Amino acid sequence: MGIKIGFYGGAGGVTGSCFLLNIRNTKILVDCGLFQGLESSKNQNSFPFDPKEISYLILTHAHIDHCGRLPLLVKEGFRGKIICTKPTSQIAKIMLLDAAKVMREHYKTLYKKSIKRGLDLPPPPLYDEYDVVESFNFFKINLNFNTPLILENKIKVLFKDAGHILGSCFVQIEDLETKQKITFSGDLGNKNKPIVKDFDYPLPTDFLCIETTYADRDHKSFEESKKELLEAILETFERGGNVFIPTFALERAQEILYTLREFYEQKLLPPCYVFLDSPLAIKATKIFKDNPEFFDEEAYKVFTQKDPFEFPYLTLTEDVEESKQINNVRSRAIIIAGNGTITGGRILHHLRNNIYRPECSLVFVGFQPKGTLGRLIVDGAKKIHIFSEELPVRLKVYTINGFSSHAGQKELLEWISRLDHVKKLFLVHGEPEKMEVFKKILLEKYPEKFDEIHIPALFEEMVLN
């Protein structure tokens, strides 16, 4: 009997990555992420499997759309072992605690509105901080890259560097009896970025699940994007405004700090205020400093000489009152705040007070999923609602895609080109139209490399032979 696979998240959409393998009666879950944006209502659905039967959970990395339902899995009976890299273990814990806090605050807001308007009460949060802390007990195995792990004398697990965020991996799982191999790309990284190394290349495999987040396009180079960021900052300062950068606390915030430090040292950044207004990003930055062995050669060299994320203009604001005081600074400030898709966090408060100011700028440096406030603004919305208040969008909007931590089409093709032959290629973790674009390109470019290219539907199951 072949490997059985179930596509329970990250299929037919970008978020909620969750794949279940059954290899000779051993059940392995690869990722257990939150659905986000337009897909978020799916989080209320029961798992289409029994969490008590899962022996192992492999986390490819610590982004919330890959690990965010982990506490719910534990809450519903998972008692297996979580396998991931050391940075993934450290980062996932702070990300999950933050997710529980955000869920609680969101529930309280919806609850008040429902009572006030006589509406049905909202569903309770998926889990709370207690459930998150309980889930920490199951982080059992920190696995290094290129170090095989044998499970139950019948399954081999191998991590390779995915080059996406600190500690991210792609994983090959092999049935040692049948010699069948299946590889999950996780999220692959954009090449030539600061801090993390470029991705490793895949080993020969029978079956492959590859992400397609940006499979329909290429990114600008990181050097071009740095130039765009600097131009956006200088233009905004010339107009007398502030620069607002909604950013993900993990990886993107550290890359922006790393880049701003370089600008400062190269005397390109004029005197200004820089605020990292995100307690989560501040915690994540400390974890980066704890894991320099995962840096690329250049970042590691910087680390041996100084703090790669520190420079004189920078202020870290953890306290809420400190965050509020930023509003008194009306020009020549760069405010880096969560979250990256403007669906919550301190960035909402800053935009409420500044989105009507044409002298200011909003700089997007990350993917904006459908259904998010960030996507509405990127798509040209003239007015938006923040905290039930309709506000005009008058500030200047920049979208700089070279900061993306995802591989673009060129990198995905380069990565996949290293494989000689794959029985079945599954396109996952992407918007359906992007998967179709990528499938067409693969069929044209590599007509004999894949026996079958399949775009699985959510909840689809099959036996791999």
C-alpha positions as a LaTeX table, in Angstrom:
\begin{tabular}{lrrr}
\hline
Residue & $x$ (\AA) & $y$ (\AA) & $z$ (\AA) \\
\hline
Met1 & 0.00 & 0.00 & 0.00 \\
Gly2 & 1.27 & 3.46 & $-0.90$ \\
Ile3 & 1.42 & 6.61 & 1.18 \\
Lys4 & $-2.00$ & 8.11 & 1.81 \\
Ile5 & $-2.23$ & 11.90 & 1.79 \\
Gly6 & $-4.99$ & 14.29 & 2.82 \\
Phe7 & $-4.96$ & 17.95 & 1.80 \\
Tyr8 & $-6.63$ & 19.63 & 4.77 \\
Gly9 & $-5.28$ & 23.17 & 4.35 \\
Gly10 & $-3.16$ & 25.13 & 1.91 \\
Ala11 & $-5.09$ & 23.47 & $-0.93$ \\
Gly12 & $-7.09$ & 25.73 & $-3.23$ \\
Gly13 & $-5.91$ & 28.74 & $-1.23$ \\
Val14 & $-2.88$ & 30.44 & 0.30 \\
Thr15 & $-3.35$ & 29.85 & 4.02 \\
Gly16 & $-4.08$ & 27.13 & 6.57 \\
Ser17 & $-1.36$ & 24.71 & 5.44 \\
Cys18 & $-2.11$ & 21.23 & 6.75 \\
Phe19 & $-1.27$ & 17.90 & 5.12 \\
Leu20 & $-1.84$ & 14.47 & 6.65 \\
Leu21 & 0.26 & 11.44 & 5.71 \\
Asn22 & $-0.57$ & 7.86 & 6.63 \\
Ile23 & 2.50 & 5.70 & 6.16 \\
Arg24 & 1.82 & 2.12 & 7.16 \\
Asn25 & $-0.53$ & 3.20 & 9.97 \\
Thr26 & 1.72 & 5.97 & 11.28 \\
Lys27 & 0.00 & 9.33 & 10.87 \\
Ile28 & 2.17 & 12.40 & 10.32 \\
Leu29 & 0.80 & 15.92 & 10.01 \\
Val30 & 2.89 & 18.41 & 8.03 \\
Asp31 & 1.99 & 21.88 & 9.35 \\
Cys32 & $-1.22$ & 22.93 & 11.08 \\
Gly33 & $-1.79$ & 26.55 & 10.12 \\
Leu34 & $-4.51$ & 29.13 & 10.58 \\
Phe35 & $-6.71$ & 30.10 & 7.67 \\
Gln36 & $-6.51$ & 33.85 & 7.09 \\
Gly37 & $-8.27$ & 36.57 & 5.09 \\
Leu38 & $-11.29$ & 35.34 & 3.13 \\
Glu39 & $-10.56$ & 31.80 & 4.33 \\
Ser40 & $-10.65$ & 32.60 & 8.05 \\
Ser41 & $-14.16$ & 31.19 & 8.63 \\
Lys42 & $-12.72$ & 27.72 & 7.91 \\
Asn43 & $-10.96$ & 27.83 & 11.28 \\
Gln44 & $-14.31$ & 27.12 & 12.92 \\
Asn45 & $-14.62$ & 23.76 & 11.14 \\
Ser46 & $-13.67$ & 20.59 & 13.00 \\
Phe47 & $-10.50$ & 18.83 & 11.94 \\
Pro48 & $-11.38$ & 16.24 & 9.26 \\
Phe49 & $-9.27$ & 13.70 & 11.19 \\
Asp50 & $-8.89$ & 12.63 & 14.81 \\
Pro51 & $-6.04$ & 14.61 & 16.45 \\
Lys52 & $-5.58$ & 11.77 & 18.96 \\
Glu53 & $-4.39$ & 9.50 & 16.12 \\
Ile54 & $-1.57$ & 11.81 & 14.96 \\
Ser55 & 1.83 & 10.52 & 16.06 \\
Tyr56 & 3.98 & 13.38 & 14.75 \\
Leu57 & 3.52 & 16.98 & 13.67 \\
Ile58 & 6.25 & 18.41 & 11.46 \\
Leu59 & 6.42 & 22.21 & 11.33 \\
Thr60 & 8.17 & 23.60 & 8.27 \\
His61 & 8.35 & 27.07 & 9.87 \\
Ala62 & 6.73 & 29.38 & 12.38 \\
His63 & 4.47 & 31.61 & 10.28 \\
Ile64 & 0.97 & 31.53 & 11.72 \\
Asp65 & $-0.58$ & 30.12 & 8.53 \\
His66 & 1.65 & 27.07 & 9.07 \\
Cys67 & 1.52 & 26.64 & 12.85 \\
Gly68 & $-1.50$ & 28.65 & 14.06 \\
Arg69 & $-3.92$ & 25.78 & 14.74 \\
Leu70 & $-1.39$ & 23.77 & 16.72 \\
Pro71 & $-2.90$ & 24.69 & 20.15 \\
Leu72 & $-6.33$ & 23.71 & 18.83 \\
Leu73 & $-4.87$ & 20.36 & 17.74 \\
Val74 & $-3.58$ & 19.80 & 21.29 \\
Lys75 & $-6.85$ & 21.03 & 22.78 \\
Glu76 & $-8.67$ & 18.37 & 20.76 \\
Gly77 & $-6.43$ & 15.50 & 21.79 \\
Phe78 & $-3.07$ & 15.52 & 19.99 \\
Arg79 & $-0.45$ & 13.88 & 22.20 \\
Gly80 & 2.26 & 13.17 & 19.65 \\
Lys81 & 5.65 & 14.78 & 19.08 \\
Ile82 & 6.28 & 18.08 & 17.31 \\
Ile83 & 9.37 & 18.05 & 15.10 \\
Cys84 & 10.96 & 21.31 & 13.89 \\
Thr85 & 14.18 & 23.30 & 13.94 \\
Lys86 & 15.28 & 25.15 & 17.07 \\
Pro87 & 14.39 & 28.64 & 15.73 \\
Thr88 & 10.99 & 27.38 & 14.58 \\
Ser89 & 10.32 & 26.03 & 18.08 \\
Gln90 & 11.32 & 29.33 & 19.71 \\
Ile91 & 9.46 & 31.58 & 17.27 \\
Ala92 & 6.30 & 29.45 & 17.09 \\
Lys93 & 5.84 & 29.82 & 20.84 \\
Ile94 & 5.80 & 33.63 & 20.79 \\
Met95 & 3.70 & 33.69 & 17.61 \\
Leu96 & 1.07 & 31.40 & 19.14 \\
Leu97 & 0.86 & 33.36 & 22.39 \\
Asp98 & 0.34 & 36.50 & 20.33 \\
Ala99 & $-2.31$ & 34.74 & 18.19 \\
Ala100 & $-4.24$ & 33.76 & 21.32 \\
Lys101 & $-4.12$ & 37.36 & 22.56 \\
Val102 & $-5.33$ & 38.71 & 19.20 \\
Met103 & $-8.19$ & 36.18 & 19.12 \\
Arg104 & $-9.26$ & 37.16 & 22.63 \\
Glu105 & $-9.27$ & 40.89 & 21.83 \\
His106 & $-11.10$ & 40.32 & 18.54 \\
Tyr107 & $-13.73$ & 38.21 & 20.30 \\
Lys108 & $-14.30$ & 40.88 & 22.96 \\
Thr109 & $-14.80$ & 43.53 & 20.26 \\
Leu110 & $-17.26$ & 41.37 & 18.29 \\
Tyr111 & $-19.07$ & 40.35 & 21.47 \\
Lys112 & $-19.69$ & 43.98 & 22.46 \\
Lys113 & $-20.95$ & 44.81 & 18.96 \\
Ser114 & $-23.25$ & 41.79 & 18.94 \\
Ile115 & $-24.78$ & 42.71 & 22.31 \\
Lys116 & $-25.19$ & 46.33 & 21.29 \\
Arg117 & $-26.87$ & 45.48 & 17.96 \\
Gly118 & $-28.85$ & 42.47 & 19.12 \\
Leu119 & $-26.99$ & 40.10 & 16.80 \\
Asp120 & $-26.02$ & 36.45 & 17.29 \\
Leu121 & $-22.98$ & 36.10 & 19.51 \\
Pro122 & $-19.68$ & 35.41 & 17.70 \\
Pro123 & $-17.98$ & 32.02 & 18.04 \\
Pro124 & $-15.51$ & 31.91 & 20.94 \\
Pro125 & $-11.74$ & 32.01 & 20.26 \\
Leu126 & $-10.25$ & 28.77 & 18.95 \\
Tyr127 & $-7.96$ & 28.63 & 21.97 \\
Asp128 & $-6.54$ & 30.75 & 24.77 \\
Glu129 & $-3.11$ & 31.35 & 26.28 \\
Tyr130 & $-3.48$ & 28.31 & 28.54 \\
Asp131 & $-3.97$ & 26.07 & 25.49 \\
Val132 & $-0.90$ & 27.61 & 23.87 \\
Val133 & 1.27 & 26.96 & 26.92 \\
Glu134 & $-0.08$ & 23.41 & 27.08 \\
Ser135 & 1.01 & 22.87 & 23.47 \\
Phe136 & 4.61 & 23.73 & 24.40 \\
Asn137 & 4.85 & 20.34 & 26.12 \\
Phe138 & 4.77 & 18.59 & 22.76 \\
Phe139 & 7.75 & 20.33 & 21.14 \\
Lys140 & 9.89 & 17.23 & 21.56 \\
Ile141 & 12.43 & 17.14 & 18.72 \\
Asn142 & 14.62 & 19.97 & 17.41 \\
Leu143 & 16.01 & 18.66 & 14.13 \\
Asn144 & 18.98 & 20.19 & 12.31 \\
Phe145 & 19.21 & 20.56 & 8.56 \\
Asn146 & 20.71 & 17.60 & 6.67 \\
Thr147 & 20.44 & 15.29 & 9.71 \\
Pro148 & 18.20 & 12.26 & 9.01 \\
Leu149 & 15.69 & 11.27 & 11.68 \\
Ile150 & 14.29 & 7.72 & 11.77 \\
Leu151 & 10.78 & 7.30 & 13.16 \\
Glu152 & 9.64 & 3.90 & 14.44 \\
Asn153 & 12.30 & 2.14 & 12.35 \\
Lys154 & 10.24 & 2.65 & 9.20 \\
Ile155 & 10.14 & 6.34 & 8.22 \\
Lys156 & 13.00 & 8.73 & 7.48 \\
Val157 & 12.59 & 12.48 & 7.87 \\
Leu158 & 15.11 & 14.93 & 6.42 \\
Phe159 & 15.08 & 18.74 & 6.75 \\
Lys160 & 16.71 & 21.03 & 4.18 \\
Asp161 & 17.02 & 24.82 & 4.39 \\
Ala162 & 14.06 & 26.50 & 2.66 \\
Gly163 & 15.64 & 29.98 & 2.84 \\
His164 & 12.26 & 31.52 & 3.72 \\
Ile165 & 12.57 & 32.71 & 7.33 \\
Leu166 & 14.88 & 31.88 & 10.20 \\
Gly167 & 14.87 & 28.10 & 10.71 \\
Ser168 & 12.44 & 27.35 & 7.86 \\
Cys169 & 12.78 & 23.99 & 6.17 \\
Phe170 & 11.45 & 21.89 & 3.38 \\
Val171 & 11.05 & 18.27 & 4.33 \\
Gln172 & 11.49 & 14.90 & 2.63 \\
Ile173 & 9.69 & 11.93 & 4.17 \\
Glu174 & 10.59 & 8.39 & 3.07 \\
Asp175 & 8.90 & 5.05 & 3.68 \\
Leu176 & 11.98 & 2.89 & 4.32 \\
Glu177 & 10.16 & $-0.29$ & 3.28 \\
Thr178 & 8.75 & 0.82 & $-0.08$ \\
Lys179 & 11.42 & 3.51 & $-0.66$ \\
Gln180 & 8.68 & 5.94 & $-1.64$ \\
Lys181 & 9.65 & 9.56 & $-0.99$ \\
Ile182 & 7.43 & 12.62 & $-0.68$ \\
Thr183 & 8.73 & 16.18 & $-0.34$ \\
Phe184 & 6.92 & 19.23 & 1.02 \\
Ser185 & 8.45 & 22.55 & 0.00 \\
Gly186 & 6.96 & 24.47 & 2.93 \\
Asp187 & 7.47 & 28.07 & 1.87 \\
Leu188 & 10.56 & 28.64 & $-0.26$ \\
Gly189 & 12.52 & 31.85 & 0.12 \\
Asn190 & 13.38 & 34.66 & $-2.22$ \\
Lys191 & 17.08 & 34.50 & $-3.12$ \\
Asn192 & 19.79 & 37.03 & $-2.26$ \\
Lys193 & 17.94 & 38.39 & 0.77 \\
Pro194 & 19.75 & 39.58 & 3.90 \\
Ile195 & 20.08 & 37.52 & 7.09 \\
Val196 & 18.95 & 34.02 & 6.03 \\
Lys197 & 20.75 & 31.74 & 3.60 \\
Asp198 & 19.43 & 30.96 & 0.14 \\
Phe199 & 17.40 & 27.76 & $-0.16$ \\
Asp200 & 18.92 & 24.32 & $-0.60$ \\
Tyr201 & 17.85 & 22.24 & $-3.60$ \\
Pro202 & 15.57 & 19.20 & $-3.39$ \\
Leu203 & 16.76 & 15.62 & $-3.44$ \\
Pro204 & 15.22 & 13.04 & $-5.82$ \\
Thr205 & 11.61 & 12.40 & $-4.82$ \\
Asp206 & 8.58 & 10.49 & $-6.10$ \\
Phe207 & 5.97 & 13.02 & $-5.01$ \\
Leu208 & 6.26 & 16.74 & $-4.42$ \\
Cys209 & 4.01 & 19.41 & $-2.89$ \\
Ile210 & 5.25 & 22.86 & $-3.92$ \\
Glu211 & 3.99 & 26.25 & $-2.77$ \\
Thr212 & 2.75 & 28.71 & $-5.42$ \\
Thr213 & 2.25 & 31.98 & $-3.52$ \\
Tyr214 & 4.06 & 34.02 & $-6.19$ \\
Ala215 & 4.13 & 31.40 & $-8.95$ \\
Asp216 & 2.69 & 33.83 & $-11.50$ \\
Arg217 & 5.37 & 36.51 & $-11.26$ \\
Asp218 & 8.96 & 37.41 & $-10.53$ \\
His219 & 10.07 & 39.77 & $-7.80$ \\
Lys220 & 12.29 & 42.75 & $-8.32$ \\
Ser221 & 15.78 & 42.21 & $-6.98$ \\
Phe222 & 16.38 & 42.99 & $-3.34$ \\
Glu223 & 18.83 & 45.74 & $-4.32$ \\
Glu224 & 16.16 & 47.41 & $-6.48$ \\
Ser225 & 13.68 & 47.15 & $-3.62$ \\
Lys226 & 16.13 & 48.71 & $-1.16$ \\
Lys227 & 16.50 & 51.62 & $-3.58$ \\
Glu228 & 12.70 & 51.95 & $-3.81$ \\
Leu229 & 12.40 & 51.96 & $-0.02$ \\
Leu230 & 15.02 & 54.67 & 0.33 \\
Glu231 & 13.31 & 56.78 & $-2.36$ \\
Ala232 & 9.95 & 56.38 & $-0.61$ \\
Ile233 & 11.49 & 57.51 & 2.70 \\
Leu234 & 13.27 & 60.53 & 1.20 \\
Glu235 & 10.23 & 61.63 & $-0.84$ \\
Thr236 & 8.00 & 61.39 & 2.23 \\
Phe237 & 10.38 & 63.37 & 4.41 \\
Glu238 & 10.58 & 66.03 & 1.69 \\
Arg239 & 6.77 & 66.33 & 1.82 \\
Gly240 & 6.96 & 66.67 & 5.61 \\
Gly241 & 5.27 & 63.39 & 6.42 \\
Asn242 & 5.87 & 60.04 & 8.13 \\
Val243 & 6.46 & 56.61 & 6.61 \\
Phe244 & 4.28 & 53.76 & 7.88 \\
Ile245 & 5.44 & 50.21 & 7.20 \\
Pro246 & 2.93 & 47.51 & 8.17 \\
Thr247 & 5.14 & 44.54 & 8.70 \\
Phe248 & 5.13 & 40.96 & 9.83 \\
Ala249 & 6.90 & 40.62 & 13.16 \\
Leu250 & 8.90 & 37.69 & 11.90 \\
Glu251 & 11.64 & 38.11 & 9.27 \\
Arg252 & 10.23 & 41.19 & 7.50 \\
Ala253 & 10.68 & 43.46 & 10.54 \\
Gln254 & 14.25 & 42.22 & 11.00 \\
Glu255 & 15.03 & 42.73 & 7.29 \\
Ile256 & 13.74 & 46.31 & 7.43 \\
Leu257 & 15.86 & 47.04 & 10.52 \\
Tyr258 & 18.90 & 45.43 & 8.88 \\
Thr259 & 18.38 & 47.56 & 5.76 \\
Leu260 & 17.80 & 50.81 & 7.66 \\
Arg261 & 20.98 & 50.17 & 9.64 \\
Glu262 & 22.86 & 49.83 & 6.33 \\
Phe263 & 21.32 & 53.10 & 5.08 \\
Tyr264 & 22.43 & 54.80 & 8.30 \\
Glu265 & 25.99 & 53.49 & 8.07 \\
Gln266 & 26.19 & 54.50 & 4.40 \\
Lys267 & 24.99 & 58.01 & 5.37 \\
Leu268 & 21.95 & 57.61 & 3.09 \\
Leu269 & 19.37 & 57.92 & 5.87 \\
Pro270 & 18.91 & 61.52 & 7.07 \\
Pro271 & 18.35 & 62.25 & 10.78 \\
Cys272 & 14.91 & 60.92 & 11.69 \\
Tyr273 & 12.95 & 58.83 & 14.15 \\
Val274 & 12.61 & 55.09 & 13.59 \\
Phe275 & 10.13 & 53.22 & 15.75 \\
Leu276 & 9.81 & 49.46 & 15.93 \\
Asp277 & 6.32 & 49.53 & 17.39 \\
Ser278 & 5.67 & 45.83 & 17.82 \\
Pro279 & 6.28 & 43.85 & 21.03 \\
Leu280 & 6.14 & 40.65 & 18.99 \\
Ala281 & 8.75 & 41.88 & 16.50 \\
Ile282 & 10.99 & 42.94 & 19.38 \\
Lys283 & 10.76 & 39.43 & 20.85 \\
Ala284 & 11.38 & 37.85 & 17.45 \\
Thr285 & 14.47 & 40.01 & 16.95 \\
Lys286 & 15.90 & 38.68 & 20.23 \\
Ile287 & 15.42 & 35.13 & 18.92 \\
Phe288 & 17.29 & 36.06 & 15.74 \\
Lys289 & 20.22 & 37.20 & 17.86 \\
Asp290 & 20.09 & 33.86 & 19.68 \\
Asn291 & 20.51 & 31.89 & 16.43 \\
Pro292 & 23.31 & 33.46 & 14.37 \\
Glu293 & 24.33 & 30.04 & 13.06 \\
Phe294 & 21.26 & 30.23 & 10.81 \\
Phe295 & 22.43 & 33.55 & 9.25 \\
Asp296 & 24.02 & 33.77 & 5.84 \\
Glu297 & 27.75 & 34.51 & 5.62 \\
Glu298 & 27.39 & 38.28 & 5.33 \\
Ala299 & 24.92 & 38.66 & 8.21 \\
Tyr300 & 26.99 & 36.37 & 10.41 \\
Lys301 & 30.06 & 38.51 & 9.75 \\
Val302 & 28.12 & 41.63 & 10.75 \\
Phe303 & 26.86 & 39.83 & 13.87 \\
Thr304 & 30.41 & 39.07 & 15.02 \\
Gln305 & 31.18 & 42.79 & 14.94 \\
Lys306 & 27.97 & 44.51 & 16.11 \\
Asp307 & 24.23 & 44.21 & 16.56 \\
Pro308 & 22.93 & 43.90 & 12.97 \\
Phe309 & 19.50 & 45.28 & 13.92 \\
Glu310 & 20.54 & 48.34 & 15.98 \\
Phe311 & 21.42 & 51.94 & 15.02 \\
Pro312 & 21.16 & 55.32 & 16.79 \\
Tyr313 & 17.83 & 56.53 & 15.32 \\
Leu314 & 15.97 & 53.41 & 16.46 \\
Thr315 & 13.50 & 53.30 & 19.36 \\
Leu316 & 11.80 & 50.08 & 20.47 \\
Thr317 & 8.30 & 50.69 & 21.81 \\
Glu318 & 6.83 & 47.80 & 23.75 \\
Asp319 & 4.54 & 49.76 & 26.08 \\
Val320 & 1.11 & 50.90 & 24.81 \\
Glu321 & 1.58 & 54.42 & 26.16 \\
Glu322 & 4.92 & 54.68 & 24.35 \\
Ser323 & 3.14 & 53.63 & 21.16 \\
Lys324 & 0.52 & 56.35 & 21.61 \\
Gln325 & 3.23 & 58.98 & 22.02 \\
Ile326 & 4.43 & 58.27 & 18.47 \\
Asn327 & 1.37 & 60.19 & 17.23 \\
Asn328 & 3.00 & 63.38 & 18.54 \\
Val329 & 5.74 & 62.98 & 15.93 \\
Arg330 & 4.20 & 64.42 & 12.76 \\
Ser331 & 7.14 & 64.30 & 10.34 \\
Arg332 & 10.44 & 62.55 & 9.55 \\
Ala333 & 9.50 & 59.33 & 11.29 \\
Ile334 & 9.52 & 55.73 & 10.08 \\
Ile335 & 6.99 & 53.63 & 11.99 \\
Ile336 & 7.32 & 49.84 & 11.63 \\
Ala337 & 4.27 & 48.20 & 13.19 \\
Gly338 & 2.25 & 45.02 & 13.00 \\
Asn339 & 0.49 & 43.49 & 11.48 \\
Gly340 & 1.64 & 43.08 & 7.93 \\
Thr341 & $-1.81$ & 42.84 & 6.35 \\
Ile342 & $-3.43$ & 45.59 & 8.50 \\
Thr343 & $-5.97$ & 43.16 & 9.94 \\
Gly344 & $-5.01$ & 44.03 & 13.51 \\
Gly345 & $-2.21$ & 45.38 & 15.64 \\
Arg346 & $-0.83$ & 48.85 & 16.28 \\
Ile347 & $-0.63$ & 49.79 & 12.61 \\
Leu348 & $-4.42$ & 50.28 & 12.66 \\
His349 & $-4.14$ & 52.97 & 15.33 \\
His350 & $-1.40$ & 54.76 & 13.42 \\
Leu351 & $-3.37$ & 54.71 & 10.18 \\
Arg352 & $-6.53$ & 55.95 & 11.87 \\
Asn353 & $-4.56$ & 59.06 & 12.84 \\
Asn354 & $-2.68$ & 59.52 & 9.58 \\
Ile355 & $-4.34$ & 57.88 & 6.57 \\
Tyr356 & $-5.97$ & 61.18 & 5.56 \\
Arg357 & $-2.58$ & 63.00 & 5.43 \\
Pro358 & $-1.31$ & 63.25 & 1.81 \\
Glu359 & 2.20 & 64.10 & 3.00 \\
Cys360 & 2.54 & 60.63 & 4.60 \\
Ser361 & 3.26 & 57.28 & 2.97 \\
Leu362 & 2.18 & 53.69 & 3.49 \\
Val363 & 4.78 & 51.20 & 2.32 \\
Phe364 & 3.77 & 47.57 & 1.80 \\
Val365 & 6.65 & 45.10 & 1.88 \\
Gly366 & 4.66 & 41.85 & 2.07 \\
Phe367 & 1.93 & 39.82 & 0.39 \\
Gln368 & $-1.63$ & 41.06 & 0.98 \\
Pro369 & $-4.13$ & 38.16 & 0.85 \\
Lys370 & $-7.63$ & 38.68 & $-0.50$ \\
Gly371 & $-10.06$ & 39.80 & 2.17 \\
Thr372 & $-7.54$ & 41.86 & 4.16 \\
Leu373 & $-7.55$ & 45.61 & 4.68 \\
Gly374 & $-4.08$ & 45.72 & 3.19 \\
Arg375 & $-5.34$ & 44.16 & $-0.04$ \\
Leu376 & $-8.17$ & 46.73 & $-0.26$ \\
Ile377 & $-5.66$ & 49.58 & $-0.02$ \\
Val378 & $-3.26$ & 47.98 & $-2.52$ \\
Asp379 & $-6.16$ & 47.55 & $-4.94$ \\
Gly380 & $-6.87$ & 51.28 & $-4.78$ \\
Ala381 & $-9.65$ & 51.75 & $-2.22$ \\
Lys382 & $-10.46$ & 55.45 & $-1.80$ \\
Lys383 & $-12.08$ & 54.96 & 1.60 \\
Ile384 & $-11.65$ & 52.30 & 4.28 \\
His385 & $-13.15$ & 51.49 & 7.67 \\
Ile386 & $-10.93$ & 51.42 & 10.76 \\
Phe387 & $-12.63$ & 50.80 & 14.12 \\
Ser388 & $-16.05$ & 51.38 & 12.49 \\
Glu389 & $-14.95$ & 54.80 & 11.22 \\
Glu390 & $-14.90$ & 55.56 & 7.48 \\
Leu391 & $-11.67$ & 57.30 & 6.52 \\
Pro392 & $-10.34$ & 58.65 & 3.20 \\
Val393 & $-7.13$ & 57.12 & 1.86 \\
Arg394 & $-5.04$ & 60.17 & 1.01 \\
Leu395 & $-1.52$ & 59.11 & 1.91 \\
Lys396 & 0.74 & 57.80 & $-0.84$ \\
Val397 & 0.83 & 54.01 & $-1.18$ \\
Tyr398 & 3.97 & 52.11 & $-2.22$ \\
Thr399 & 4.15 & 48.38 & $-2.90$ \\
Ile400 & 7.70 & 47.03 & $-2.82$ \\
Asn401 & 7.66 & 43.31 & $-3.57$ \\
Gly402 & 11.38 & 42.54 & $-3.47$ \\
Phe403 & 11.22 & 42.29 & 0.32 \\
Ser404 & 8.99 & 39.24 & 0.01 \\
Ser405 & 10.28 & 36.19 & 1.83 \\
His406 & 8.61 & 33.97 & $-0.78$ \\
Ala407 & 10.29 & 32.69 & $-3.92$ \\
Gly408 & 9.04 & 34.23 & $-7.14$ \\
Gln409 & 8.31 & 32.28 & $-10.28$ \\
Lys410 & 11.96 & 32.28 & $-11.41$ \\
Glu411 & 13.16 & 30.86 & $-8.07$ \\
Leu412 & 10.41 & 28.22 & $-7.98$ \\
Leu413 & 11.35 & 27.07 & $-11.49$ \\
Glu414 & 15.04 & 27.03 & $-10.59$ \\
Trp415 & 14.35 & 24.97 & $-7.46$ \\
Ile416 & 12.14 & 22.46 & $-9.22$ \\
Ser417 & 14.45 & 22.16 & $-12.24$ \\
Arg418 & 16.98 & 20.25 & $-10.10$ \\
Leu419 & 14.65 & 17.23 & $-10.02$ \\
Asp420 & 14.97 & 14.71 & $-12.85$ \\
His421 & 11.59 & 13.04 & $-12.59$ \\
Val422 & 8.55 & 13.27 & $-10.30$ \\
Lys423 & 5.57 & 10.94 & $-10.44$ \\
Lys424 & 3.08 & 13.46 & $-9.09$ \\
Leu425 & 3.55 & 17.16 & $-8.54$ \\
Phe426 & 0.98 & 18.89 & $-6.33$ \\
Leu427 & 0.53 & 22.66 & $-6.51$ \\
Val428 & $-0.50$ & 24.02 & $-3.11$ \\
His429 & $-0.46$ & 27.16 & $-0.95$ \\
Gly430 & $-1.48$ & 29.62 & $-3.65$ \\
Glu431 & $-4.44$ & 31.37 & $-5.22$ \\
Pro432 & $-6.14$ & 29.10 & $-7.82$ \\
Glu433 & $-5.46$ & 31.39 & $-10.79$ \\
Lys434 & $-1.74$ & 31.50 & $-9.91$ \\
Met435 & $-1.60$ & 27.72 & $-9.72$ \\
Glu436 & $-3.12$ & 27.47 & $-13.20$ \\
Val437 & $-0.52$ & 29.90 & $-14.58$ \\
Phe438 & 2.29 & 27.89 & $-13.01$ \\
Lys439 & 0.88 & 24.56 & $-14.19$ \\
Lys440 & 0.77 & 25.80 & $-17.78$ \\
Ile441 & 4.38 & 27.01 & $-17.59$ \\
Leu442 & 5.56 & 23.71 & $-16.11$ \\
Leu443 & 3.83 & 21.68 & $-18.82$ \\
Glu444 & 5.44 & 23.84 & $-21.51$ \\
Lys445 & 8.88 & 23.99 & $-19.94$ \\
Tyr446 & 9.19 & 20.43 & $-18.57$ \\
Pro447 & 6.78 & 18.23 & $-20.59$ \\
Glu448 & 8.48 & 14.98 & $-19.52$ \\
Lys449 & 9.63 & 15.80 & $-15.98$ \\
Phe450 & 6.27 & 15.11 & $-14.28$ \\
Asp451 & 3.97 & 12.16 & $-14.87$ \\
Glu452 & 1.13 & 14.25 & $-13.47$ \\
Ile453 & 0.64 & 17.83 & $-12.23$ \\
His454 & $-2.34$ & 18.10 & $-9.93$ \\
Ile455 & $-4.03$ & 20.99 & $-8.13$ \\
Pro456 & $-5.68$ & 19.29 & $-5.14$ \\
Ala457 & $-8.97$ & 20.49 & $-3.72$ \\
Leu458 & $-9.37$ & 21.21 & $-0.02$ \\
Phe459 & $-10.10$ & 17.95 & 1.88 \\
Glu460 & $-9.07$ & 15.82 & $-1.11$ \\
Glu461 & $-7.47$ & 12.49 & $-0.18$ \\
Met462 & $-5.58$ & 9.99 & $-2.28$ \\
Val463 & $-3.19$ & 7.05 & $-2.15$ \\
Leu464 & 0.19 & 7.68 & $-3.77$ \\
Asn465 & 1.53 & 4.84 & $-5.87$ \\
\hline
\end{tabular}
